[in-house]
Amino acid sequence: MMQFQRERTDVVMQLSRLAQSDVLSGKSRQRCQEISERLDTPVVIGFFGPSGSGKRTLLNEFLGEQVVPVNGPSVTIEVLAGPKATCTVRQDGDTVAEVQGYPTGSFLDQDSAFATITAPPCDSLHCAVLLFECGDDAHATQEALAWAADRVDMVIWCSQSWSEAEQISWSTAPDRLRDHAILALSNKSAAIPGHEQEAGFASVLDRRTDGGVASHIREMLVEAMEQELANAELFLRRYGSDEIAVAPVAPVEVDTKSEAALPHLGKLFLQLRQSAQGMLMQLDSGPIDIQDTLLAVEEALERSADLVIAHPEIGTAWPALERTIFEAGDLAVLLRYEGREEQVSQGVRLVAQLRTEIERTYLKAHPVDRLSQGRPQ
Protein backbone atom coordinates (compact mmCIF):
# COMPACT_ATOMS: atom_id res chain seq x y z
CA MET A 1 0.00 0.00 0.00
CA MET A 2 2.89 2.37 0.73
CA GLN A 3 4.25 1.74 -2.76
CA PHE A 4 0.85 2.66 -4.19
CA GLN A 5 0.76 5.87 -2.15
CA ARG A 6 4.14 6.91 -3.54
CA GLU A 7 3.06 6.13 -7.09
CA ARG A 8 -0.20 8.01 -6.60
CA THR A 9 1.58 11.08 -5.25
CA ASP A 10 4.03 11.04 -8.16
CA VAL A 11 1.27 10.69 -10.76
CA VAL A 12 -0.80 13.49 -9.19
CA MET A 13 2.25 15.80 -9.37
CA GLN A 14 2.78 14.89 -13.04
CA LEU A 15 -0.87 15.57 -13.81
CA SER A 16 -0.64 18.93 -12.05
CA ARG A 17 2.40 19.96 -14.12
CA LEU A 18 0.70 18.77 -17.31
CA ALA A 19 -2.47 20.75 -16.53
CA GLN A 20 -0.38 23.92 -16.15
CA SER A 21 1.42 23.40 -19.46
CA ASP A 22 0.35 24.48 -22.96
CA VAL A 23 0.12 20.92 -24.25
CA LEU A 24 -3.56 20.35 -23.50
CA SER A 25 -6.68 21.75 -25.10
CA GLY A 26 -9.40 23.13 -22.85
CA LYS A 27 -11.35 19.89 -22.80
CA SER A 28 -8.27 17.75 -22.23
CA ARG A 29 -7.10 20.05 -19.42
CA GLN A 30 -10.48 19.62 -17.73
CA ARG A 31 -10.18 15.86 -18.12
CA CYS A 32 -6.66 16.02 -16.64
CA GLN A 33 -7.94 17.89 -13.60
CA GLU A 34 -10.79 15.41 -13.14
CA ILE A 35 -8.39 12.46 -13.22
CA SER A 36 -6.10 14.19 -10.72
CA GLU A 37 -8.99 14.95 -8.37
CA ARG A 38 -10.20 11.35 -8.48
CA LEU A 39 -6.74 10.09 -7.62
CA ASP A 40 -6.41 12.57 -4.79
CA THR A 41 -9.88 11.87 -3.36
CA PRO A 42 -10.15 8.96 -0.90
CA VAL A 43 -12.42 6.04 -1.79
CA VAL A 44 -15.56 6.28 0.38
CA ILE A 45 -16.91 3.03 1.84
CA GLY A 46 -20.44 2.91 3.23
CA PHE A 47 -21.44 0.38 5.91
CA PHE A 48 -25.17 -0.41 6.00
CA GLY A 49 -27.33 -2.94 7.79
CA PRO A 50 -29.86 -3.30 10.63
CA SER A 51 -29.01 -3.00 14.31
CA GLY A 52 -26.88 -5.81 15.66
CA SER A 53 -25.63 -6.91 12.23
CA GLY A 54 -21.95 -6.41 13.07
CA LYS A 55 -21.22 -3.22 11.13
CA ARG A 56 -18.91 -1.77 13.77
CA THR A 57 -17.05 -5.03 14.33
CA LEU A 58 -16.35 -5.41 10.62
CA LEU A 59 -15.36 -1.74 10.30
CA ASN A 60 -12.80 -2.18 13.08
CA GLU A 61 -11.49 -5.37 11.45
CA PHE A 62 -11.13 -3.53 8.15
CA LEU A 63 -9.19 -0.62 9.68
CA GLY A 64 -7.15 -2.89 11.95
CA GLU A 65 -7.91 -0.84 15.08
CA GLN A 66 -10.73 -0.38 17.58
CA VAL A 67 -11.84 2.86 15.92
CA VAL A 68 -15.51 2.74 16.92
CA PRO A 69 -17.03 1.20 20.06
CA VAL A 70 -18.80 -2.07 19.28
CA ASN A 71 -21.53 -1.29 21.78
CA GLY A 72 -22.99 2.18 21.95
CA PRO A 73 -25.78 4.47 20.81
CA SER A 74 -27.08 4.44 17.25
CA VAL A 75 -25.05 7.31 15.84
CA THR A 76 -24.11 7.68 12.20
CA ILE A 77 -20.33 7.85 12.09
CA GLU A 78 -17.90 9.33 9.57
CA VAL A 79 -14.28 8.13 9.70
CA LEU A 80 -11.75 10.30 7.87
CA ALA A 81 -8.00 10.18 7.36
CA GLY A 82 -5.95 12.04 9.93
CA PRO A 83 -2.50 12.01 11.54
CA LYS A 84 -3.95 11.18 14.95
CA ALA A 85 -7.16 9.80 16.44
CA THR A 86 -9.84 12.36 17.35
CA CYS A 87 -13.63 12.42 17.61
CA THR A 88 -16.19 15.19 17.32
CA VAL A 89 -19.92 14.67 17.96
CA ARG A 90 -22.56 16.98 16.53
CA GLN A 91 -26.27 17.66 16.82
CA ASP A 92 -28.05 19.68 14.13
CA GLY A 93 -24.67 20.80 12.78
CA ASP A 94 -23.45 22.17 16.11
CA THR A 95 -20.49 20.61 17.92
CA VAL A 96 -21.53 18.94 21.16
CA ALA A 97 -18.19 17.55 22.33
CA GLU A 98 -14.66 16.75 21.18
CA VAL A 99 -12.07 14.28 22.42
CA GLN A 100 -8.53 13.20 21.57
CA GLY A 101 -8.36 9.50 20.76
CA TYR A 102 -11.05 7.10 19.63
CA PRO A 103 -14.47 7.49 21.29
CA THR A 104 -16.08 5.25 23.87
CA GLY A 105 -19.73 4.32 23.83
CA SER A 106 -20.47 6.71 26.69
CA PHE A 107 -18.80 9.59 24.84
CA LEU A 108 -21.03 9.05 21.81
CA ASP A 109 -24.09 8.88 24.08
CA GLN A 110 -24.49 12.67 24.32
CA ASP A 111 -27.71 13.17 22.44
CA SER A 112 -25.60 13.37 19.30
CA ALA A 113 -26.79 12.51 15.81
CA PHE A 114 -23.47 12.43 13.97
CA ALA A 115 -19.86 11.72 14.87
CA THR A 116 -16.68 12.45 12.92
CA ILE A 117 -13.59 10.40 13.74
CA THR A 118 -10.12 10.91 12.30
CA ALA A 119 -8.07 7.73 12.04
CA PRO A 120 -4.51 7.16 10.76
CA PRO A 121 -5.47 3.82 9.10
CA CYS A 122 -7.73 5.71 6.69
CA ASP A 123 -4.72 7.76 5.63
CA SER A 124 -2.62 4.70 4.81
CA LEU A 125 -5.56 3.01 3.04
CA HIS A 126 -6.52 6.26 1.24
CA CYS A 127 -10.17 5.84 2.17
CA ALA A 128 -13.00 7.31 4.21
CA VAL A 129 -15.84 5.41 5.89
CA LEU A 130 -19.49 6.23 6.50
CA LEU A 131 -21.30 3.99 8.98
CA PHE A 132 -25.04 4.48 8.65
CA GLU A 133 -27.17 3.77 11.72
CA CYS A 134 -30.80 3.57 10.62
CA GLY A 135 -31.88 0.86 13.03
CA ASP A 136 -34.67 -1.24 11.55
CA ASP A 137 -36.39 1.77 9.95
CA ALA A 138 -36.84 0.77 6.29
CA HIS A 139 -37.77 4.30 5.21
CA ALA A 140 -34.68 5.81 6.88
CA THR A 141 -32.49 3.11 5.28
CA GLN A 142 -33.87 3.86 1.83
CA GLU A 143 -33.29 7.59 2.34
CA ALA A 144 -29.72 6.88 3.44
CA LEU A 145 -29.10 4.77 0.31
CA ALA A 146 -30.41 7.55 -1.91
CA TRP A 147 -28.24 10.11 -0.09
CA ALA A 148 -25.20 7.86 -0.41
CA ALA A 149 -25.54 7.37 -4.18
CA ASP A 150 -23.35 10.37 -5.05
CA ARG A 151 -21.10 10.13 -2.00
CA VAL A 152 -20.17 6.47 -1.55
CA ASP A 153 -17.95 4.43 -3.88
CA MET A 154 -18.33 1.00 -2.24
CA VAL A 155 -21.10 -0.51 -0.08
CA ILE A 156 -20.75 -3.15 2.64
CA TRP A 157 -24.16 -4.45 3.76
CA CYS A 158 -23.91 -6.35 7.05
CA SER A 159 -26.69 -8.79 7.87
CA GLN A 160 -27.50 -11.74 10.08
CA SER A 161 -30.04 -13.46 7.86
CA TRP A 162 -30.77 -11.18 4.87
CA SER A 163 -34.37 -10.66 5.91
CA GLU A 164 -37.21 -9.78 3.60
CA ALA A 165 -37.25 -6.22 5.00
CA GLU A 166 -33.54 -5.84 4.13
CA GLN A 167 -34.11 -7.19 0.65
CA ILE A 168 -36.87 -4.64 0.08
CA SER A 169 -34.65 -1.79 1.30
CA TRP A 170 -31.71 -2.89 -0.85
CA SER A 171 -33.97 -3.21 -3.91
CA THR A 172 -34.35 0.58 -3.81
CA ALA A 173 -30.58 1.16 -3.89
CA PRO A 174 -29.39 3.14 -6.94
CA ASP A 175 -27.59 1.06 -9.57
CA ARG A 176 -24.36 2.96 -8.94
CA LEU A 177 -24.13 1.47 -5.44
CA ARG A 178 -24.76 -2.08 -6.65
CA ASP A 179 -21.69 -2.15 -8.91
CA HIS A 180 -19.31 -2.33 -5.93
CA ALA A 181 -21.30 -3.87 -3.09
CA ILE A 182 -20.61 -6.76 -0.70
CA LEU A 183 -23.20 -8.59 1.38
CA ALA A 184 -21.46 -9.75 4.58
CA LEU A 185 -23.65 -12.35 6.26
CA SER A 186 -23.22 -13.56 9.82
CA ASN A 187 -25.10 -16.73 8.86
CA LYS A 188 -24.99 -17.30 5.11
CA SER A 189 -26.61 -20.74 5.35
CA ALA A 190 -29.69 -19.28 7.03
CA ALA A 191 -30.71 -17.32 3.95
CA ILE A 192 -28.85 -17.76 0.71
CA PRO A 193 -30.03 -15.00 -1.64
CA GLY A 194 -29.18 -16.96 -4.77
CA HIS A 195 -26.71 -15.69 -7.31
CA GLU A 196 -24.86 -12.56 -6.22
CA GLN A 197 -26.01 -10.69 -9.33
CA GLU A 198 -29.63 -11.53 -8.59
CA ALA A 199 -29.24 -10.21 -5.05
CA GLY A 200 -27.63 -7.05 -6.42
CA PHE A 201 -24.15 -7.59 -4.93
CA ALA A 202 -20.71 -8.09 -6.43
CA SER A 203 -20.10 -10.80 -3.83
CA VAL A 204 -21.82 -12.48 -0.87
CA LEU A 205 -19.59 -13.61 2.00
CA ASP A 206 -20.21 -15.64 5.13
CA ARG A 207 -18.35 -14.01 8.01
CA ARG A 208 -18.24 -17.32 9.91
CA THR A 209 -16.79 -19.56 7.20
CA ASP A 210 -15.43 -17.46 4.33
CA GLY A 211 -12.92 -15.68 6.57
CA GLY A 212 -11.00 -12.62 5.58
CA VAL A 213 -14.04 -10.45 4.82
CA ALA A 214 -12.05 -7.41 5.91
CA SER A 215 -9.19 -8.53 3.64
CA HIS A 216 -11.65 -8.92 0.77
CA ILE A 217 -12.81 -5.34 1.28
CA ARG A 218 -9.20 -4.14 1.23
CA GLU A 219 -8.59 -6.08 -1.99
CA MET A 220 -11.59 -4.41 -3.64
CA LEU A 221 -10.31 -1.06 -2.41
CA VAL A 222 -6.87 -1.68 -3.91
CA GLU A 223 -8.40 -2.81 -7.22
CA ALA A 224 -10.44 0.40 -7.44
CA MET A 225 -7.38 2.55 -6.71
CA GLU A 226 -5.20 0.63 -9.17
CA GLN A 227 -7.78 1.19 -11.90
CA GLU A 228 -7.78 4.93 -11.26
CA LEU A 229 -3.97 4.94 -11.29
CA ALA A 230 -3.89 3.00 -14.57
CA ASN A 231 -6.29 5.49 -16.19
CA ALA A 232 -4.09 8.37 -15.06
CA GLU A 233 -0.94 6.73 -16.38
CA LEU A 234 -2.59 6.15 -19.75
CA PHE A 235 -3.49 9.82 -19.90
CA LEU A 236 0.06 10.86 -19.00
CA ARG A 237 1.55 8.47 -21.52
CA ARG A 238 -0.52 10.06 -24.22
CA TYR A 239 -0.05 13.73 -23.36
CA GLY A 240 3.34 13.57 -21.68
CA SER A 241 5.05 14.50 -24.96
CA ASP A 242 4.15 15.79 -28.41
CA GLU A 243 4.47 12.28 -29.80
CA ILE A 244 2.82 9.12 -28.57
CA ALA A 245 5.86 7.28 -27.32
CA VAL A 246 5.97 3.54 -27.76
CA ALA A 247 8.46 2.06 -25.30
CA PRO A 248 11.66 0.94 -27.07
CA VAL A 249 12.38 -2.75 -27.13
CA ALA A 250 15.70 -3.84 -25.69
CA PRO A 251 18.11 -5.72 -27.98
CA VAL A 252 17.48 -9.44 -27.95
CA GLU A 253 20.10 -12.09 -28.46
CA VAL A 254 19.33 -14.88 -30.88
CA ASP A 255 18.31 -17.98 -28.94
CA THR A 256 16.03 -20.95 -29.34
CA LYS A 257 13.09 -19.06 -27.85
CA SER A 258 13.27 -16.23 -30.39
CA GLU A 259 13.90 -18.67 -33.24
CA ALA A 260 10.69 -20.53 -32.39
CA ALA A 261 8.71 -17.30 -32.16
CA LEU A 262 10.02 -15.67 -35.37
CA PRO A 263 7.29 -17.02 -37.70
CA HIS A 264 4.60 -15.61 -35.44
CA LEU A 265 6.45 -12.30 -35.19
CA GLY A 266 6.58 -12.17 -38.99
CA LYS A 267 2.85 -12.73 -39.19
CA LEU A 268 2.31 -9.98 -36.63
CA PHE A 269 4.42 -7.58 -38.69
CA LEU A 270 2.56 -8.33 -41.93
CA GLN A 271 -0.77 -7.88 -40.20
CA LEU A 272 0.16 -4.48 -38.77
CA ARG A 273 1.91 -3.33 -41.95
CA GLN A 274 -1.24 -3.96 -43.96
CA SER A 275 -3.37 -2.08 -41.42
CA ALA A 276 -0.96 0.88 -41.29
CA GLN A 277 -0.73 1.15 -45.09
CA GLY A 278 -4.50 1.16 -45.43
CA MET A 279 -4.92 3.85 -42.79
CA LEU A 280 -2.18 6.08 -44.24
CA MET A 281 -3.75 5.83 -47.72
CA GLN A 282 -7.11 6.74 -46.23
CA LEU A 283 -5.61 9.80 -44.54
CA ASP A 284 -4.03 10.95 -47.81
CA SER A 285 -7.16 10.42 -49.89
CA GLY A 286 -9.25 13.13 -48.22
CA PRO A 287 -12.04 13.44 -45.64
CA ILE A 288 -12.37 10.55 -43.20
CA ASP A 289 -14.89 9.35 -40.67
CA ILE A 290 -13.25 10.03 -37.31
CA GLN A 291 -14.99 7.34 -35.28
CA ASP A 292 -14.64 4.68 -37.99
CA THR A 293 -10.92 5.32 -38.30
CA LEU A 294 -10.32 5.32 -34.56
CA LEU A 295 -12.29 2.11 -34.32
CA ALA A 296 -10.09 0.62 -37.07
CA VAL A 297 -7.00 1.61 -35.06
CA GLU A 298 -8.40 -0.04 -31.95
CA GLU A 299 -9.36 -3.21 -33.85
CA ALA A 300 -5.92 -3.45 -35.52
CA LEU A 301 -4.17 -3.30 -32.17
CA GLU A 302 -6.70 -5.67 -30.64
CA ARG A 303 -5.91 -8.22 -33.37
CA SER A 304 -2.23 -7.82 -32.57
CA ALA A 305 -2.87 -8.45 -28.89
CA ASP A 306 -5.00 -11.49 -29.75
CA LEU A 307 -2.16 -12.91 -31.85
CA VAL A 308 0.31 -12.40 -29.00
CA ILE A 309 -2.06 -14.15 -26.59
CA ALA A 310 -2.58 -17.01 -29.04
CA HIS A 311 1.19 -17.45 -29.42
CA PRO A 312 2.80 -17.05 -25.99
CA GLU A 313 6.19 -17.76 -27.58
CA ILE A 314 6.25 -14.08 -28.58
CA GLY A 315 5.92 -12.90 -24.99
CA THR A 316 8.45 -15.45 -23.79
CA ALA A 317 11.06 -14.28 -26.31
CA TRP A 318 10.29 -10.55 -26.19
CA PRO A 319 8.42 -9.61 -22.96
CA ALA A 320 9.08 -5.89 -23.51
CA LEU A 321 7.48 -6.07 -26.96
CA GLU A 322 4.50 -7.92 -25.52
CA ARG A 323 3.98 -5.15 -22.95
CA THR A 324 4.30 -2.51 -25.67
CA ILE A 325 1.59 -4.17 -27.76
CA PHE A 326 -0.82 -4.34 -24.83
CA GLU A 327 -0.06 -0.73 -23.85
CA ALA A 328 -0.67 0.40 -27.43
CA GLY A 329 -4.09 -1.26 -27.28
CA ASP A 330 -4.90 0.65 -24.10
CA LEU A 331 -3.84 3.92 -25.76
CA ALA A 332 -6.08 3.18 -28.73
CA VAL A 333 -9.08 2.89 -26.42
CA LEU A 334 -8.23 6.26 -24.88
CA LEU A 335 -7.87 7.86 -28.33
CA ARG A 336 -11.28 6.63 -29.40
CA TYR A 337 -12.71 7.92 -26.14
CA GLU A 338 -11.42 11.43 -26.92
CA GLY A 339 -12.73 11.05 -30.49
CA ARG A 340 -11.50 14.21 -32.22
CA GLU A 341 -9.77 14.72 -35.55
CA GLU A 342 -6.34 15.15 -33.98
CA GLN A 343 -6.67 11.69 -32.41
CA VAL A 344 -6.98 10.12 -35.88
CA SER A 345 -3.44 11.02 -36.95
CA GLN A 346 -2.13 10.04 -33.52
CA GLY A 347 -3.87 6.68 -33.74
CA VAL A 348 -2.51 5.94 -37.22
CA ARG A 349 0.96 7.01 -36.07
CA LEU A 350 0.63 4.65 -33.11
CA VAL A 351 -0.02 1.71 -35.46
CA ALA A 352 2.89 2.73 -37.70
CA GLN A 353 5.26 3.10 -34.74
CA LEU A 354 4.34 -0.32 -33.44
CA ARG A 355 4.85 -1.80 -36.90
CA THR A 356 8.34 -0.26 -37.00
CA GLU A 357 9.13 -1.55 -33.51
CA ILE A 358 8.14 -5.08 -34.49
CA GLU A 359 10.30 -4.86 -37.61
CA ARG A 360 13.30 -3.75 -35.56
CA THR A 361 12.78 -6.60 -33.14
CA TYR A 362 12.59 -9.04 -36.02
CA LEU A 363 15.81 -7.77 -37.57
CA LYS A 364 17.68 -7.94 -34.25
CA ALA A 365 16.64 -11.54 -33.72
CA HIS A 366 17.04 -12.73 -37.32
CA PRO A 367 20.48 -13.71 -38.71
CA VAL A 368 21.60 -11.38 -41.54
CA ASP A 369 22.26 -14.21 -44.01
CA ARG A 370 18.61 -15.24 -43.77
CA LEU A 371 17.01 -11.83 -44.14
CA SER A 372 16.41 -12.18 -47.86
CA GLN A 373 14.58 -15.43 -47.30
CA GLY A 374 12.76 -14.87 -44.04
CA ARG A 375 12.29 -11.15 -43.43
CA PRO A 376 8.65 -10.06 -43.54
CA GLN A 377 7.92 -8.12 -46.69
HUDA-V193083 format. One record per pair of residues at least 12 apart in sequence whose ideal C-beta (glycine too) atoms are under 6 Angstrom apart, sorted by the first residue. I is the first residue (numbers start at 1). J is the second residue. Records with the same first field share a line. If there is no record, write none. Layout:
I: J, J
This chain:
8: 39
11: 232
12: 36, 39, 40
14: 236
15: 32, 36
18: 32, 239
19: 32, 33
23: 239
35: 232, 235
38: 228
39: 228, 232
42: 126, 127, 128
43: 127, 153, 221, 224
44: 128, 152, 153
45: 127, 129, 154
46: 130, 148, 152, 155
47: 59, 131, 156
48: 132, 157
49: 157, 158, 159
50: 136
51: 135
53: 158, 159, 160
54: 158, 186
55: 131, 158
56: 68, 70
57: 70
58: 158
59: 131
61: 214
62: 214, 217
63: 121
64: 121
65: 121
67: 102, 119
69: 104, 105
71: 105
72: 105, 108
73: 108, 109
74: 133, 135
75: 108, 112, 115, 133
76: 114, 132, 133
77: 115, 131
78: 116, 130
79: 117, 119, 122, 129
80: 118, 128
81: 122, 123
82: 118
85: 101, 102, 119
86: 100, 118
87: 99, 103, 117
88: 116
89: 110, 112, 115
90: 114
91: 112, 113
96: 110, 112
97: 110
132: 144
138: 165, 169
141: 169
142: 169, 172
145: 173
149: 174, 176
154: 180
155: 177, 181
156: 182, 184
157: 183
158: 184
159: 185
160: 186, 187
161: 187, 190, 191
162: 191, 193
178: 200
181: 201, 202
182: 203
183: 201, 204
184: 205, 207, 213
185: 206
186: 207
188: 206
234: 330, 334
238: 334
244: 346, 350
246: 324, 353, 354, 357
247: 324
249: 320, 321, 357, 361
250: 320
251: 364
252: 318, 364, 365
254: 365
257: 316, 317
258: 317, 365
260: 313
261: 313, 314, 317
264: 311, 314
265: 362
266: 376
268: 307, 358
269: 358, 359, 376
270: 376
272: 355
273: 355
275: 300, 351
276: 351, 352, 355
279: 348
290: 341, 344
293: 344
294: 335, 336, 347
297: 332, 347, 351
298: 332, 336
300: 351
301: 328, 329, 332
302: 329
304: 325
305: 325, 326, 329
308: 322, 325
318: 361
321: 361
328: 350, 354
335: 347
